[in-house]
Amino acid sequence: MGSRLNGGAEPGRFYDRVDIEREVQISDGRGGYTSGGWEAIPGGSDVPVDIREMSADERIRAMQAEALITHEVTTSIPVAGVTADMRLRVTSDGGRLLYIVAAPVVVGRNRRLRLLCREEVA
């Protein structure tokens, strides 16, 4: 597991694990699509992350036209192909769902990703 933590740097920081998922779209035969569920992207399973809940003040500043940012998630490893229409399933915390609301930001010479997310509470 040490290699997934960038050589053991800050191992306690990346305690949580997520699966990065994309929605599977199935053609409806009329030119549109229906949802076929969600699946993990290649290299996006069991990714060590640091999840930081934003304070109330940070949430007010982070409001956007269509989304409220509730969490900032930093991966400990680079994951290729992550886009703003994906979600994170927090496997280390009961399967919570965090939806990515902005384009991923590459941090530290392509060593990590910073993802701004919103949590949907059922």
Protein Blocks (a to p, Z undefined) as FASTA:
>chain_A
ZZmngnopakllmmpccdddddddddehnopacdebjaddehiaoiacddddddfklmmm
mpcfkbccfbdcddfbdcehiafkbccddfknoopacddfbdcddeehhlaccddddddd
ZZ
